[in-house]
Each structure stands twice: as structure tokens, then as C-alpha cells.
Amino acid sequence: MFGICNLAIVPVRAEASDRSEIVTQLLFGEHIEILERKNQWARIKIQFDDYEGWVDSKQYQEITKEQFDLLSKESIILNADLIDYITAPNNLLLPIPLGASLSFLNNSEINISNFDFEGTKTSGIKPKSALIKTAFMYLNAPYLWGGKTPFGIDCSGFTQMVYKLNGYKIHRDASQQALEGDPLSFIEECEPGDLAFFDNDEGNITHVGIIMDNNYIIHASGKVRIDRLDHTGIYNPELNKHTHKLRVIKKII
């Protein structure tokens, strides 16, 4: 069984319960494989990054395997504005966030509900230099565990969406992203767009941010913010202390 997200933002939970923590989000147009059903809940795998979790069965639309396969072969096309609207045949306007998927619009066989979109779209691989410009679109977005939008986002959701909007696929969680790319020995070797990873007292990767010019970093901590980066980690000038301990810097692209 397969499905596609036909709502703006859908929570994906760790367990089949409205009280369970949100581990990620489905954005409009993302397609999924349905792995299991339990009452009103479905355990799903997101096609883009193979991330699994539980969603309410009322919050997606079923599609056929043929439609799923066709959609998986389509080029990734995303909404490029902070928020825009997609139009249904009855002229009902549905708001969609930055990074919502519009790939299905290219094929009438997979255009759910005959939606139409006249806003700004982005697709294809952009130069690495474009990553920071995209990151600034999320500046001051509030931190939200499991979030992937300018209305609430976590540290790895932020890095994944910035990369996705520029045509690059990376994993969902910081610990997964830390396994990608090539490590750099020194901060001086890094370029804007490289990722810096940070660990906790147990040595587990728990945080990630995008490196900028002149030893600055943009990351989601309380909100998407810009702080200083040095060999120790992230220095927050408002708190006058280091808040995250640097573990490794990776060149992903």
C-alpha cells in the first residue's frame, strides 16, 4: 500500500498515538509506503529518506503502486516560497510550506485531486554557494522537535531541508547525517555549506549546523540562529558561553 500527503504539514510519530512524540513531518506532496496498519494509524516509510514512523490514516491519500513508482521517478520539484497556496478544482486554496513537494503536478496520472500551482518552484542541483542563501529563509524559525518547516524546525530537519531545496539528498537525523561525506581536520579547511556536528557527554551526535564564512554557523537551537564557531564548539554571545561541543566537520558535497 502507498500514499501521498495531501495536507500542508502532517506529524509523523514514534508510536501509534496522538500523545506520542513527533519524530518528523510529512510535507504536502511527499509520497510514502504504508508498512503496517493499527486501528486508525499507519506505519509509513517516507520515500525521500526512508524515515519511518506513524501517521493518522486520515492525513494522507492512498495511491497505487504504479502511481508511487511513477512519482519516485519524477524530478524533485519543491515550493520555493515560505508559504504559498495550491488550488483544488473547486477553487479551494490549500496553504503549503517551503519545501512542499510539487513533483506530482508533472504527470496527470499522479496529480492527486487535480491540484494546480502558480507559485515559485525550485528543482535541480544548485551550486554549493546557494545553501547559505536558502538557510537564511529559515532564520528565526522556532525550534520544534521533529519539525521541517519555517513554522517549527529541528537542527537536522533544518540541514536536510536546506540541502533538499538545493537538490541534495541527506538523511533525516543528525547522527545519520554525521555518517555522510568526508571529515575535515580543521575549521580552516571548511567552506560555507559544510556541516558541523556536535556531541553530548556520552559522545552521541545530538546537534548539527551549517557552516558560514568567517567562523560563523547557522543552526536551530531555540530558533534558527547565527552564532560563532571555534575549535571548542558553538559560542553563543547572548549567553556568553559555549553551548555545543564540536565533534566533527563534514564536507557533504
C-alpha positions as CSV (number, residue, x, y, z in Angstrom):
1,M,0.0,0.0,0.0
2,F,1.1,3.5,-0.8
3,G,0.1,7.1,-0.2
4,I,0.8,10.8,-0.7
5,C,0.5,13.7,1.7
6,N,-2.5,15.9,0.7
7,L,-2.3,18.2,3.7
8,A,0.1,21.1,4.4
9,I,2.1,19.5,7.3
10,V,1.4,16.1,8.9
11,P,3.1,14.9,12.1
12,V,4.9,11.6,12.0
13,R,5.0,10.0,15.4
14,A,7.2,7.4,17.1
15,E,4.2,5.3,18.2
16,A,0.6,4.9,17.0
17,S,-0.9,7.5,19.4
18,D,-1.7,11.2,19.3
19,R,0.3,11.5,22.5
20,S,3.4,10.0,21.0
21,E,6.4,12.3,20.2
22,I,6.7,13.8,16.7
23,V,9.9,12.4,15.1
24,T,9.5,14.1,11.7
25,Q,6.9,15.7,9.5
26,L,5.3,14.9,6.1
27,L,5.0,17.9,3.9
28,F,2.4,18.3,1.2
29,G,3.2,16.1,-1.8
30,E,5.6,13.8,-0.2
31,H,4.9,10.1,-1.0
32,I,5.1,7.2,1.3
33,E,5.0,3.4,1.6
34,I,2.5,2.0,4.1
35,L,4.2,-0.7,6.1
36,E,1.5,-1.6,8.7
37,R,-1.9,-0.6,9.9
38,K,-3.1,-0.4,13.5
39,N,-6.6,0.9,14.1
40,Q,-6.6,4.5,12.7
41,W,-2.8,4.5,12.4
42,A,-0.4,3.6,9.6
43,R,3.3,2.9,10.0
44,I,4.9,4.6,7.0
45,K,8.3,4.9,5.2
46,I,8.9,8.2,3.5
47,Q,10.2,7.6,0.0
48,F,12.7,10.6,0.1
49,D,14.8,9.5,3.0
50,D,13.4,6.1,4.1
51,Y,12.4,7.5,7.5
52,E,9.7,5.5,9.3
53,G,7.0,6.5,11.8
54,W,3.3,6.5,12.4
55,V,0.7,8.8,10.9
56,D,-3.1,9.1,11.2
57,S,-4.7,7.3,8.3
58,K,-7.0,10.3,7.7
59,Q,-4.0,12.5,7.0
60,Y,-2.9,11.1,3.6
61,Q,-4.4,9.9,0.4
62,E,-3.9,6.4,-0.9
63,I,-2.3,6.0,-4.3
64,T,-1.5,2.9,-6.4
65,K,1.9,1.2,-6.6
66,E,2.1,2.4,-10.2
67,Q,1.5,6.0,-9.2
68,F,4.1,5.6,-6.4
69,D,6.7,4.2,-8.8
70,L,5.9,7.0,-11.4
71,L,6.3,9.7,-8.7
72,S,9.5,8.1,-7.5
73,K,11.0,8.6,-11.0
74,E,9.9,12.2,-11.3
75,S,12.4,15.0,-10.8
76,I,12.0,16.6,-7.4
77,I,10.2,19.9,-7.6
78,L,9.6,22.0,-4.4
79,N,7.7,25.1,-3.4
80,A,10.3,27.9,-3.1
81,D,8.4,30.4,-1.0
82,L,8.0,30.5,2.8
83,I,4.3,29.8,2.2
84,D,2.1,29.6,-0.9
85,Y,-1.2,28.1,-1.9
86,I,-2.2,25.2,-4.1
87,T,-5.6,25.3,-5.8
88,A,-8.1,22.5,-6.0
89,P,-10.7,22.2,-8.8
90,N,-13.4,23.9,-6.5
91,N,-11.0,26.9,-6.1
92,L,-10.3,25.9,-2.5
93,L,-6.9,27.2,-1.5
94,L,-4.6,25.0,0.5
95,P,-1.6,26.6,2.1
96,I,1.7,24.8,1.7
97,P,5.1,25.5,3.3
98,L,8.5,26.0,1.9
99,G,9.9,22.6,0.7
100,A,6.5,21.1,-0.1
101,S,6.7,18.6,-3.0
102,L,5.1,19.5,-6.3
103,S,6.6,16.7,-8.4
104,F,3.2,15.1,-9.0
105,L,2.0,18.1,-11.0
106,N,4.1,17.0,-13.9
107,N,2.0,13.9,-14.5
108,S,-1.8,13.7,-14.9
109,E,-1.7,10.1,-13.7
110,I,-0.4,11.1,-10.3
111,N,-1.9,14.6,-9.9
112,I,-4.0,14.0,-6.8
113,S,-7.3,15.8,-6.8
114,N,-6.2,17.8,-10.0
115,F,-4.4,20.4,-7.9
116,D,-2.9,23.4,-9.6
117,F,0.0,25.7,-8.5
118,E,1.1,29.1,-9.9
119,G,3.7,30.0,-7.4
120,T,7.5,29.8,-7.4
121,K,9.1,26.4,-7.8
122,T,12.6,25.1,-7.5
123,S,14.3,22.0,-8.8
124,G,17.6,20.6,-9.8
125,I,21.1,20.8,-8.2
126,K,22.2,24.3,-7.2
127,P,25.8,25.4,-6.6
128,K,27.1,24.9,-3.0
129,S,27.2,28.6,-2.6
130,A,23.3,28.7,-2.7
131,L,23.0,26.7,0.6
132,I,23.5,29.7,2.9
133,K,21.0,31.9,1.0
134,T,18.4,29.1,1.4
135,A,19.4,28.7,5.1
136,F,18.6,32.4,5.7
137,M,15.0,31.7,4.7
138,Y,14.6,29.7,7.9
139,L,16.3,32.4,10.1
140,N,14.3,32.9,13.4
141,A,12.1,29.8,12.8
142,P,11.2,28.4,16.2
143,Y,12.8,25.2,17.3
144,L,10.4,22.2,17.1
145,W,11.5,18.6,17.7
146,G,10.7,16.7,14.5
147,G,9.9,19.9,12.6
148,K,10.7,20.6,8.9
149,T,9.2,24.0,8.2
150,P,9.8,27.7,8.8
151,F,7.0,27.5,11.4
152,G,8.9,25.0,13.5
153,I,12.1,23.0,12.8
154,D,14.8,21.0,14.5
155,C,18.5,21.1,13.8
156,S,18.7,18.1,11.4
157,G,15.4,18.9,9.8
158,F,16.9,22.4,9.0
159,T,20.0,21.0,7.4
160,Q,18.1,18.3,5.5
161,M,15.6,20.8,4.1
162,V,18.3,23.4,3.1
163,Y,20.1,20.7,1.2
164,K,16.9,19.3,-0.3
165,L,15.9,22.7,-1.6
166,N,19.2,22.9,-3.4
167,G,18.9,19.4,-5.0
168,Y,20.9,17.3,-2.5
169,K,19.7,14.3,-0.5
170,I,20.9,13.8,3.1
171,H,19.5,11.7,5.9
172,R,16.9,13.0,8.4
173,D,18.7,12.8,11.8
174,A,22.0,14.4,12.9
175,S,23.5,11.0,13.8
176,Q,22.7,9.7,10.4
177,Q,24.0,12.8,8.6
178,A,27.3,12.6,10.5
179,L,28.0,9.3,8.7
180,E,27.9,11.0,5.3
181,G,30.6,12.9,3.5
182,D,34.3,13.4,4.2
183,P,35.7,14.6,7.6
184,L,37.8,17.8,7.7
185,S,40.7,18.1,10.2
186,F,40.4,21.8,10.9
187,I,37.8,24.6,10.8
188,E,40.2,26.4,8.4
189,E,39.6,23.7,5.8
190,C,35.8,24.1,5.7
191,E,33.7,26.0,3.2
192,P,30.3,27.7,3.6
193,G,27.7,24.9,3.3
194,D,29.8,22.2,5.1
195,L,28.1,20.6,8.2
196,A,29.4,20.7,11.7
197,F,28.3,18.0,14.2
198,F,28.2,18.2,18.0
199,D,28.1,15.5,20.7
200,N,26.8,15.2,24.2
201,D,28.6,14.0,27.3
202,E,28.1,10.4,26.3
203,G,29.7,11.0,22.9
204,N,26.5,10.8,20.9
205,I,25.9,13.2,18.0
206,T,23.0,15.3,19.0
207,H,23.3,18.5,17.0
208,V,24.2,19.8,13.5
209,G,24.6,23.2,11.9
210,I,25.6,24.7,8.6
211,I,29.0,26.5,8.5
212,M,29.1,30.0,7.1
213,D,32.0,32.4,6.3
214,N,34.3,33.8,8.9
215,N,33.7,31.2,11.6
216,Y,30.0,31.6,11.9
217,I,27.4,28.9,11.9
218,I,23.6,28.9,11.3
219,H,21.7,26.2,13.3
220,A,18.5,25.5,15.1
221,S,18.8,25.9,18.8
222,G,15.7,27.6,20.4
223,K,15.3,29.1,17.0
224,V,17.3,29.1,13.8
225,R,20.1,31.5,14.7
226,I,23.7,32.5,13.8
227,D,26.5,32.0,16.3
228,R,30.3,31.9,16.4
229,L,32.1,28.6,15.7
230,D,35.5,27.7,17.0
231,H,37.6,24.6,17.8
232,T,35.6,24.1,21.0
233,G,32.2,24.4,19.5
234,I,29.4,26.9,19.2
235,Y,29.7,30.1,21.2
236,N,26.5,32.0,22.0
237,P,27.3,35.7,22.6
238,E,23.9,36.3,24.3
239,L,24.7,33.6,26.9
240,N,28.4,34.4,26.9
241,K,29.3,30.7,26.8
242,H,29.8,27.7,24.5
243,T,26.5,25.8,24.1
244,H,27.5,22.8,21.9
245,K,30.8,20.7,21.8
246,L,32.3,20.3,18.4
247,R,32.8,16.6,17.3
248,V,33.5,16.7,13.6
249,I,33.1,18.8,10.4
250,K,32.0,17.1,7.3
251,K,32.1,18.1,3.6
252,I,28.9,16.5,2.3
253,I,29.1,17.9,-1.3
